[in-house]
Amino acid sequence: MEKVERQKDSLGNVHYVGKKKLVDLSTGEEFEAQTIVKAVGDQDFKKVFLSEVLDRLEEFSSAKMKFVFWLMANIDKQNRMIGTYTQLAEKSGISVSTIKRVIPTLKKADVIREITPSVIMLNPDIVAAVTSSRRGNLLVQYKTLDGTEQPVEPTAEEAE
């Protein structure tokens, strides 16, 4: 590539833009083409550390696992799920009685912590719906929920 420009788009993704000489293998013809290379990070991915989940949830039945995976798929960017047991049952399709049994088990296994009675946070060591840089702040926030560390307020970008 000749003269490459590094550009960032509005989402913070890095693109490398330049021109490159290419050869058509069937004709042997050389031509110049504009090339854009996008560096893809871990934005918009949910990272599930499955070995962590399975190590902590040995005694789960299929209904409980269905709820856990629903929870992982539906958390917000702050790793939170908001709702009463009844609301979670309606949203997830799992019975209220199962949710009443699984929430304490998840707390005991340190998969979730309660922020308020109707707001839970998933452990970012297990699943994070954010980039790796935001995950660090989530870990600090999660650790403060046990009362041993001081809370950290999210930045405007992280609160989205």
Secondary structure as GFF3:
##gff-version 3
##sequence-region A 1 160
A	DSSP	beta_strand	2	8	.	.	.	ID=ss1
A	DSSP	beta_strand	14	23	.	.	.	ID=ss2
A	DSSP	beta_strand	30	39	.	.	.	ID=ss3
A	DSSP	beta_strand	47	48	.	.	.	ID=ss4
A	DSSP	alpha_helix	50	56	.	.	.	ID=ss5
A	DSSP	alpha_helix	62	74	.	.	.	ID=ss6
A	DSSP	beta_strand	80	82	.	.	.	ID=ss7
A	DSSP	alpha_helix	85	92	.	.	.	ID=ss8
A	DSSP	alpha_helix	96	108	.	.	.	ID=ss9
A	DSSP	beta_strand	112	116	.	.	.	ID=ss10
A	DSSP	beta_strand	119	122	.	.	.	ID=ss11
A	DSSP	beta_strand	127	128	.	.	.	ID=ss12
A	DSSP	alpha_helix	132	144	.	.	.	ID=ss13
A	DSSP	alpha_helix	156	159	.	.	.	ID=ss14
###
